[in-house]
Amino acid sequence: MRINMIMLILLHLPTIASAQNSVTDTHYTSYESMFSAFIDPPADFRPAPLWVWHDKLKKENLTRDLEDFKTTGFGGGFMHPRYGLITEYLSDEWFDMVEHSVEEAKRLGLKAWIYDENSFPSGFAGGWVPELMPESANQPTGLSKQRVTEIPQGDIALILLEKNGTFENVTASAKVGDKGSFIIFLNHYYEKSKWFAGRSYVDLLVPGVTETFINVTMRGYEERIGDAFGDLVPGVFTDEPNISPPGNGTMRTTPALFAEFQKRWGYDLKLHLPNIFEEIGEWQRVRHNYYELLLELFIERWSKPWYHYTQKKNLAWTGHYWEHGWPNPVHGGDNMAMYAYHQVPAVDMLFNTADQNNTQFGNIRAIKELRSIANQFGCVRTLSETYGAAGWELTFEDMKRNGDWEFVLGVNFLNQHLAYMNLTGDRKHDFPQGICYQTPWWKDYRILNDYFARLSVALSSGEQINDILVLEPTTTTWMYYSPAKSNDLLNKIGVSFHSFLSELEDYQIEYDLGAENIIKDFGSVKDGTFVINQRGYRIVVLPPYFENMDKRTFELLKEFLEQGGLVYCFGETPIRLDGRLDNRLEQLSAMDTWRFLESISQLVQQIDMHKFQLVDPQVGGDLYHMRRELQDGQLVFLSNFSLLESSRGTIRMGGVSAKSLDPFTGKSKSYPVNVNDGHLEISFDLPPAGSLLLFVSDEKTPPAPEPQSQFTVIDTEKPQIQRLSPNILNIDYIDLETGESVYKGIYFYAGGIKIWQAHGYPENPWVSSVQWKSGWVKADTFGTETGFVAHYPFTIGEGVDLMSLKAVVENPNLWQVLVNGEIIRPIPDEWAIDQTWGVFDISDFIRIGENRVTIRMQPMSIYAEIEPVYIMGHFDLESQDHGWKLVPQKDLHLGSWKEQGLPFFPYDIRYRKSVPGLAGKSVRVRLGEWKGTVASVHVNGEKAGVIGWQPCEMDITPFVQDDVNTIDVVVTGSFKNLLGPHHNVQRYGIVTPWSFKYAPEQQPKGSDYDLFDYGLMDDFDILVE
């Protein structure tokens, strides 16, 4: 049932007259309007990456990136300052670059989004907030507890004297050395660090901090590009603001905590602080009240100022919190409650570890919270920051699979993490994957951008209307969290709730999640319907371990039950209101329409599934669906999240006919259906990581085409195999001379630290840090006697083509480069891997045997980040006791590249066949076992498309000709093998800057480097009808 009403409760979110925003106000409600945009999606629906600004900004580089974005199918980018930024943040020069980017975005038909911080978490404005408002950062934000028998020296916030199980506040009278049974609470502060520009994070609960942050950050944007707000500049992204306490074993405090607590709950929190740490007294009540207050303060002092500002300025506020920490409440209490104040609510899905754990991809709760808020508050768009820290090895199948999973659960705006401006220095280690021109697969990436752009159009259209509300047990989790000691029940609640949602998805039950804080402010009951803002529900579900509910939730559920609403309770009756035992809940559960269930299968028997149901729920794979209602039909998106099993089954739902919509091509065609007992039955067969988008129409459409003919494999010759780029060696162990110290065979990262330490820095100042103003740039005043020499040794075997060899060096004009003692200079206008890296012809200076490339830095420079040096050319690599040796290039065969002398090779290898006699036939290419990020297929010199996911085959009929046909399969590797990490790899799917910092003291055997298999393991087949 759809509820449309204007409610007084909307006063909590005041309506402010504003112009149309191109992102939030574009909403298609019919198939015709949706499909016209689906064919060629506009920029607002196309993916937009976090566009990393982490260098000395130059207009020509900004233009280059934006033009690349346009060509590759992005809709724009989020202008994201990040570590490595040389241009002073928020300076006139900074805003010159911003203004230029917006002008270029306009020329190219793109959108330029604002990112609100210099790196993350949002709130400190690159150091400006603590600089301008010291009280934001110099007051205690954490308290730790100690039991003592004598008052010690220290920064003590509170002293309680324990008497017969009660506490007396003796802070004002107690003195150092007093004896007794005391509990003391010590102050803790956010630490200063280079991550916060030499300052600390700020207390977002202090009144005025958010307003200061907004003013400092946004004033320049208003002045320079304010006239583009809502159109060319659709909105602003906030990143992981939080109210976590400093250190371990601490609770969060803020100057107004105790006064606000007294006002909110009517008792003195100071006398109950031990309850936050220990299970004594009314600990459940105290903890509940405490975390609810923190959440309310966070909303009042962070979310609402931002909401009001963005409404006034016609900006869409997006970005995310730390949603992965649930059920731990320390980051903010309840992320879902925060989303209500975003015009484009968002989450962050990192890593590629769904098959190992489900805190990121696989975390159903996180995406369903997002979608539920969007449904309840009429938000057309929902964003996910996606793919971060998954590693350079992320494949097209990984990206499609993970993106499909997000979209089928409720995301409709893909924001890729990260689009690097360059890969120089430690920038390449900044939580890769990189979505950028440097990647070997960039030339093929448009197909995925087009795919998700079309999905965005479809899954932003119409509305998802669910009749079931599942209440989250968040207020229960608050009671079981202690800063001092873990509670097994807290983890059990988290695991149980995820399993509960997973089973709902297995049965394809359609539901929204409910957050009690939002129910408190936006909930009501009308005509037997439980209403949250713009959505109404006929059924409310209480999941297992739902022990506590807030008083307002109780009042509304009572009214809901009295009006005939249905409550299904899994597990025992809740026993607490606002953390206190209350027998009224037992009375509530005795009402006629409160029912206890033991399993999801029982729920299925109780509810109406006529809108969408599987004929047989045993379909295999890991199936999810999204159903959206249009004026003239429904959109259904199916996704199989399994990488191993197909999903096959039949849907039963309302409608007259169906079309399949292809997000890869923008085309539609009739889809076969059966009519059974007045319902449509639609069969599907999804391969692993497969998906299907359908429009189920209320009107009749032409019948679907007959099933495809059978294809058979024809005999062909073995493929001719050719690498399409020179081979490459990564030299990551060096000999180093700095000051009076000499280091032999040291890992480059450790060597870099030695260089910085020899020049007065503890480590590379650019790594994981924020420059305050232009402090490091101005510190580039090293004396002439400073500097270092780094030698990169490599060995050449007999028979190698010496004339083909070149060296690739980062920052080629920063230092003097030598080969075997001879000074060399970069080849003009030639680059490799990254446009800021130079290429050197070394053929005249090398010899069979031992060689070395040397970089000499004198004087030292603040920009001197040493990284590996690379050798390119026509050679193979052979493992040695320490690293690798260049040996003569051999012909390639089917099988892993790394076993054929190409361990670091990241680019393309072509497998070619010549096939006669294909004219007039339907022809397909099918891959057997293969490893790569993507494979492209070319017929007679023309690109036919890409293969990146299952089934690994492609129709090439339109490209074949009468004569002999040249059919190429080009397999693309990844930067995992070239850029790493190569050493001490403990896990896959999670790659951070720290993954590159550590390696064995001595260079290991080449065969011990951590490298992936790439290539065609089996021959590819040609199939004809």
LOVOVO-962848 format. One record per residue (C-alpha): z, y, x. Coordinates in steps of 0.001 Angstrom, whole numbers, plus 500000, padded with zeros to 6 digits. Layout:
ZYX ...
//
This chain:
500000500000500000 499069503407501341 501525506226500835 500290509804501029 502925512452500508 504148515757501813 507759515349502759 510497517818503446 511304515732506462 508216517103508174 510285520194508830 511507518276511860 507959518613513195 507008522143512147 503386522726511309 501912525522513367 498539526928512497 496064526061515215 492400525601515806 490744522204515781 491369520000518800 488313517978519743 490333514846520524 493044514741517888 491001516072514978 487875513902515252 488367511019512836 485643508862511308 486478507369507921 483240505608506936 481012503051508614 478055505417508703 479940508212510445 481597505752512824 478420503930513755 476481507108514523 479096507865517202 479357504213518248 475733504165519395 476307506867522018 479965507880522095 480774511550522734 482896512584525701 486124512699523698 485957508934523155 484911507947526647 487423506771529245 488891509501531426 490658508500534657 493556510055536471 491388512076538854 493455512290542012 493534515629543819 495046514612547162 493271516470549929 492102519931550906 490291520748547680 486670521823547959 484420522848545107 481560520672546298 483792517577546201 485033518401542721 481449518791541564 480487515508543242 483247513644541453 482453515128538065 478772514353538437 479714510791539382 481947510599536306 479074511712534110 476642509208535612 479151506373535342 479966506986531689 483335508707531818 484181511461529372 485999513573531938 489174513285533962 492828514244534232 493283516714537124 496101514898538886 497784516299542019 499215513483544060 500603512702547467 498270513771550236 497492517105548532 496827519768551182 495879522703548953 499034524489547813 499997523351544316 499935526065541612 498585528625544102 495662530942543411 493494528550545409 494666525677543237 493689527480540081 490350528465541613 489667524744541866 490901524144538323 488680526893536976 485684525547538889 486317522050537513 486427523303533937 483189525231534453 481530522136535891 482913519984533091 481313522352530599 477970522126532400 478116518332532388 479480517858528879 482806516474530117 486472517193529407 489043518354531965 492609517368531113 495712518933532679 498308516794534437 501669518555534324 503247517657537673 502596517347541388 502803513545541492 505545512186539192 507981512051537390 507279515151535369 509834517933535253 510318519376538751 506973521260539023 506384520272542628 509814521692543545 509534524970541656 512036524166538900 514970523434541248 513885526392543374 513898528862540466 516693527262538435 519269525771540852 521494524624538003 518740522175537048 519409520136540167 522727520988541815 525089519649539142 526296516062538727 523946513742536843 525840510503537388 529360509115537255 530672505953538878 533975504272538052 536737503060540382 540136501589539633 542679502885542186 546424502897542672 546385506086544737 544261509191544165 541814509513547082 539882512430548446 536420512808546968 534166514532544462 536119513361541438 534999514401537970 537702512744535886 541004510950536419 542455508697533724 545987507295533877 546205503887532222 549322503177530128 549666500092527948 545927499772527416 545353503435526597 544192506283528805 545506509753529460 543342512444531035 545349513682534040 542456515337535893 544058518777535789 547467517651537051 546777514738539403 546797515348543141 545457513471546130 547998510799547062 549491510372543588 550272506738542837 549797504831539613 547235502842537638 544256505174537659 540601505019536817 538645507716538588 535058508791537968 533121510132540924 530278512620540667 526788511639541787 523797513882542259 520052513434542404 519246513142546088 516884515462547850 513791513731549190 510278514427550343 509044512886547078 510466515980545379 509192518433547996 512482518360549894 514391519044546714 515677516725544019 514659515707540553 516047517843537755 518394517306534843 516129517427531796 519204517545529553 520235520999530795 519123523643528276 516194525689529557 514967523247532197 511988522099530148 511126525654529179 511239526659532854 509053523696533752 506505524565531069 506440528221532057 506063527548535785 503429524874535328 501370526121532431 501269529886532994 498438529657535523 496459527274533332 496831529646530380 495588532594532431 492636530793534025 491438528298531415 493444529082528293 490328529934526302 489179526321526785 492365524764525395 491645522291522622 487995521793523570 486929521583527215 490611521202528049 491873518959525255 495424518480526388 498102517848528978 499482514605530438 503154514070531232 504185511229533519 507452509304533384 509988512065532708 513351510371532514 517090510785532368 518029507903534657 521304508386536535 521249508598540336 522155505519542324 523329502100541242 526348501428539102 526400504911537582 526251506287534059 524299509406533146 526134512659532726 525139516264532193 527269519439532048 527357519535528249 527863515797527740 531495515777526638 531246518820524385 528101517473522734 529672514062522287 532742515550520630 530521517561518308 528284514580517450 530861511813517093 534213513546516612 536188512017519458 536756512595523157 534360510548525313 536439511224528422 539212508963527144 536659506223526499 534541506415529644 535849503034530893 534194501467527819 530776502418529173 531441500162532169 533870497537530869 534125495468527689 537473496885526636 538591498582523451 535784499644521119 533178499318523835 530329498529521439 530955501677519434 531365503920522484 528229502665524175 526179502976521010 527380506519520402 526826507485524025 523228506258524290 522321507643520902 523552511061522007 521585510881525266 518447510032523293 519003512910520891 519553515335523754 516428514058525525 514352514635522407 515893518011521677 515655519365525211 512448517746526481 510238516505523668 510628519287521141 509938522184523547 506778520423524707 505739519621521148 506155523228520027 504342524553523076 501352522243522731 501076522837518985 501026526579519599 498438526309522385 496208523786520562 496745521169523250 497139517447522757 500328516326524501 499943512844525954 501509510801528741 504185508144528895 507771507249529652 509214504155531375 508554501807528464 508721498706530657 512460498972531209 513486497970527670 516047496667526759 517673498630529603 518377502081528077 518887504178531207 515461505843531379 515747507469527985 517368505294525361 514319504652523180 510790505425524336 509379504820520877 511412507683519475 509893510034522047 506320509218520963 506827510960517626 506497514314519387 503173513565521096 499860514357519483 498382511533521580 501184509053522287 500647506947525383 501872504052527507 501349502856531054 500062499336531736 500297498511535434 499541495515537642 497637492353536741 500508489974536167 500334488960532508 500193485295533503 503318485655535676 505504487953533569 505029490123530504 506699493406531377 503287495077531664 500132493431530322 501440490911527837 504220493283526732 503373493294523028 506320495519522138 505126498417524301 501689498637522680 502937497940519152 505452500773519483 502585503075520348 500368501930517501 503211502000514998 504060505613515811 500371506518515513 500250504910512078 503465506561510955 502574510027512224 498848510125511631 497897510182515316 494204509382515625 494273508611519351 496562506497521507 496208506390525281 497022503919528000 497154504628531714 495642501362532864 494963499160535920 497344500909538343 498685498882541287 496663495791540338 495021495705543762 491499496244544997 490656492697543892 490695493504540161 487503492070538644 485358493213535735 486701490247533771 490266491379534520 489456494915533427 487759493802530217 490432491258529377 493356493622529944 491625496504528188 490720494318525197 494340493250524887 495510496865524825 492863497878522305 493399494977519924 497097495857519751 496596499572519257 495285501613522202 492023503530521720 491809505826524753 491394504301528213 492839506322531096 492135504518534372 494537504708537301 493295506084539783 490037507871540664 490542508714544328 488931511807545786 488915510110549179 490410507145550994 491527508925554159 494913508078555652 497504506585553362 495636507739550265 493825504411550058 497214502672549746 498326504715546722 498792501939544157 495181500681544206 492879499661542301 490728502724542786 488191503656540110 485933505733542321 482562506018544036 483768504234547168 484300500895545420 481606498279545975 481102497767542222 480836501460541254 477080501169540622 477761498622537851 480850500210536298 479093502163533558 478842499045531406 482641498895531101 482955502608530381 480331502331527651 482086499260526285 485494500916525996 483981504166524747 482443502293521818 485665500396521192 487462503758521196 485132505076518509 485558501983516352 489308501577516745 489968505289516180 488146505116512846 489723504480509481 493353503494509378 495535500514510114 497743500072507054 500497497466507316 502972496445504612 505621494991506948 508096496948509066 509920495137511875 513026497022512989 513600497045516729 517047495905517934 517293498853520298 520618500190519058 522038496697519518 520856496593523130 522733499808523859 526004498018523187 525358495338525778 524261497468528700 526811498276531403 526031500137534629 528534497935536425 527783494403535244 524833492637533692 525246490998530314 523342487800529593 523068488701525928 521141491890526763 518460489887528534 518525487302525765 517819490004523181 514874491228525214 513362487771525639 514010486881522010 512369490006520643 509267489539522767 509016485909521626 509469487017518029 506606489522518283 504451487001520106 504887484539517249 504036487207514681 500821487775516608 500124484031516773 500243483904512977 498116487096512799 500784488865510715 500113492586510362 503160494772510930 504492498014512369 507637498483514423 510424500788513339 512699502842515604 516058503735514088 516098507213515596 512801507950513873 514069506414510637 517069508753510835 514871511835511019 511755510756509113 512817507918506830 513071507827503032 512678505431500119 510334505974497197 509341503619494384 510561500531496185 508793501477499409 510520502073502748 508822505212504070 508577506465507653 506795509793507576 503222508930506486 503579505156506103 505258503047503459 506374499414503708 507122496818501030 508866494470503456 511447495156506178 512134492476508794 515292492243510890 514600490193514043 517096487862515733 520117489497517394 519938492526515110 523709493005515276 523921496777514802 522169499317512648 522585503066512427 524312504519509406 521128506198508130 519205502921508415 521920501243506356 521769503912503658 518003503649503358 518001499840503346 520595499871500574 518434502208498515 515355500125499343 517028496900498170 518286498571495017 514693499497494201 513498495922494680 512356496127498308 512344492927500348 514403492455503514 513883489324505588 516638488673508090 516163486282511010 519530485276512334 522954486353511234 523830489342509081 524261492543511112 527948493343511475 528065496851512947 527217500362511798 526919502875514625 528609500296516832 531658499681514604 532421496598512567 531673497304508909 531904494803506039 529473496822503915 526672495041505740 527907491728504353 527686493255500883 524169494483501657 523030491009502651 524310489626499339 521798491692497335 519063489813495462 516099490776497621 517801490242501000 516638486854502276 517470484834505381 514668483073507221 514750480735510193 511119480769511328 507938482828511251 506242479975509400 508722480570506556 507780484247506563 504113483326506220 504974481400503056 506754484453501630 504199487209502257 500730488012500971 498178487206503695 495042487798501617 493972490802503710 493587488702506858 494396485061507426 493362482248509698 492214479218507718 493888477111510417 496275478942512789 495612476374515559 492646478173517113 493383477721520820 493423480421523452 495582483490522857 494114485274519849 494940488800518640 493334490908515948 493170494520514799 492043495356511262 491250498910510190 490326500112506720 487356502403506142 486147503962502923 483374501381502632 484784498336504361 486914497133507248 486664496889511012 488031493757512623 488449493339516366 489289489902517773 490384489331521353 491199486141523237 493656487048525994 493573483593527563 491705483203530841 491559479438530498 490932478430526881 488415479362524222 489594480460520785 487718479019517798 488531479351514141 487803480914510775 489112484121509188 489626484437505441 489636488011504098 488187490305501458 484683491761501612 481061490994500752 479205490728504072 479691491225507794 477997492742510813 478801492239514469 478922495401516553 478184495049520253 480268497508522333 478106496758525372 474839497866523773 475786499921520730 473738497633518489 474675495814515302 473352492760513517 474246490716510473 476920488104511052 477059484757509212 479726484393506529 480661481976503766 482146482868500402 484987480616499273 487102481255496183 486215484950496149 487012485512499835 484830485802502898 485221483138505535 484078484258508982 483969481817511865 484356482865515479 484109481243518887 485530483360521682 485326482222525305 488252482917527637 488744486718527796 486146487015525025 486135489421522088 484298490164518844 483977493390516833 483012493061513161 482368495408510282 483209493679507008 481353495578504325 482100496071500666 478349495857500075 475749493202500688 473762493314503947 470717491298505064 471516487672505926 472378486733509464 469663485249511698 469413481516512175 471471480024515024 469939480241518486 467715477520519878 468855475068522515 468208475852526180 467655473441529033 468016473874532787 464760473807534754 464354472641538321 464254475453540868 464362475868544608 467573476618546451 468236480360546635 467424482521549610 470650484301550533 470819487726552133 473618490187552794 472552493630551612 474852495563553942 475953495133557548 478961492944558207 482198494749558970 485320494189561065 488677495827560329 490619496509563568 494220496941562409 496165496241565609 496077498841568389 497324499746571842 499130503062571675 500214505739574125 502381508541572774 504708510685574830 505999508444577591 505868505308575445 503223502591575515 502880499935572805 500605496921573160 499139495180570139 501093497111567519 500141497131563819 498450500434563001 501052501459560391 503954500837562749 502008502710565430 501578505666563123 505323505862562604 505868505803566373 503474508746566729 505239510810564069 508660510011565501 507488511117568932 506619514469567368 509821515099565439 509065513480562078 510754510325560789 507404509071559445 504042510267558170 504958513404556161 502036512924553749 503082509450552589 504802509193549191 505765512824549277 505042516302547943 504327519284550178 506441522323549323 504005525216549013 501953524896552218 504871523982554464 503236521126556332 499983522984556791 501906525849558379 503775523357560564 500534522428562306 501592524256565477 502063521449567980 502046522352571652 499165521509573963 501172518788575687 501576516810572466 499356514096571081 498560510420571526 495887507928572508 495149504898570304 492914502069571531 491263499669569068 490247496487570954 487536494090569838 485740491151571417 481980490496571388 480603487027571991 477337486027573638 474203486518571538 475457489279569231 472871491945568343 474472494812570278 471909497365569134 473059496996565533 476707497873566178 478325501027564891 481919502215564565 483432503845561488 486313506256562072 488287508276559555 488461512051560031 485761511856562745 485963515518563677 489741515591564000 490020513742567293 488002512779570309 486399509350569920 485473507177572891 483983503728573378 484917501966576595 485884505373578024 482667507181577021 482942510117574613 480808509631571502 480039511824568509 479390510955564873 475852510550563611 475040513720561619 475054513325557819 475892509627557950 478970508089556410 480298504671555491 482978503477553056 484085507064552286 482155510311552613 484857511775554869 484521508898557362 482156509178560289 479696506655561694 479202506363565470 476373504597567266 478141502539569938 475238500343570996 474733502040574380 478376501713575422 479437498189574506 479220494894576347 479756491205575905 483467490519576165 486334492962575668 485655496443574249 487669499188572697 487234502241570549 489660505009571459 490832508014569501 492468510741571566 494518513446569875 495606516446571959 497366518457570789 498968516616567908 497862517578564389 499697517416561090 496598515683559724 496650512877562319 497091509797560155 495911506832562169 494319503991560247 492134501022561171 488776501519562836 485820499483561613 482870497906563435 479658497409561446 476515495511562331 474594492241562367 477229489707563377 479566487061562058 483303486924562694 485179483999564165 488943483583564041 490849483864567323 494506483415568258 494869487158567686 492425488519565165 488680488093565337 485667487806567609 482130489019566931 479642486150567156 475904485914566382 474863486212562763 473909482926561075 472030482151557859 474187482057554747 474581479163552320 476364478614549031 480112478846549356 482813481345550324 481744484316552414 484967484345554400 484221480818555636 480764481983556809 481791484768559153 482239487540556567 486013487677555993 486160491469555445 482764491903553782 483256493821550488 479739494597549324 476690492758547925 475046489467548810 471808488544547081 470840485041545954 467074484974545256 464781482476543567 461069482584542823 460311480882539501 456796480439538065 455707479595534527 458176481554532403 455705483556530319 456237483339526582 459597481594526892 463129482666526221 464884482601529576 468525482778530638 470386482938533917 473659481025534089 476172481070536926 478204478062537951 481415478499539912 481453481909541534 483905484459542868 483364488196542788 484285491378541015 480921491392539214 477418489955539586 474228491799538709 470973490109537751 467587491530538757 464190490258537629 461069491332539464 462932494235541028 464361495504537728 468060495324536909 468522493133533831 472279493609533544 475582492321534853 477645489171534526 481342489868534789 483090487642532243 482661484387530409 480275482922529378 478654483671532710 475074483810531529 472476486397530546 469235486598528573 466477487864530887 463542487240528520 462436490914528290 462053491069532071 459984487975532865 456234488182533499 453235485847533550 453130485311537286 455849484112539584 459165485769538776 461640486875541416 465140486380540044 468082487771542000 471781487283541441 473717489871543443 477428489098543874 479775491969544681 483032491557546591 485963493959546704 487975496199548978 490796493664548922 489196491908551899 488235495099553708 491237497358553040 493943494807552316 496781494228552157 496199491512554735 499721490601555877 503028489461554394 501513489157550925 504204487673548703 502565488057545303 499255488909543712 498525491377540941 500985493995542235 499954496251545123 501939499345546114 501974501651549164 504686499391550594 502294496422550514 500464497917553514 503446498958555622 504524495640557062 502804493060559238 503744490580562001 504751492186565282 501903490380567005 498455490180565522 498079486821563768 495126484503563867 492158485785561919 492407482755559672 495965483813558760 494849487125557253 495257487193553476 491680487156552189 489898486182548982 486952483855548507 483802485590547290 480282484298546677 478372481724544653 480176478442545172 477515476634543119 473837477379542620 472839479447539609 470668477928536879 467574479103535059 467490477971531434 464511478057529085 464303477535525357 
//
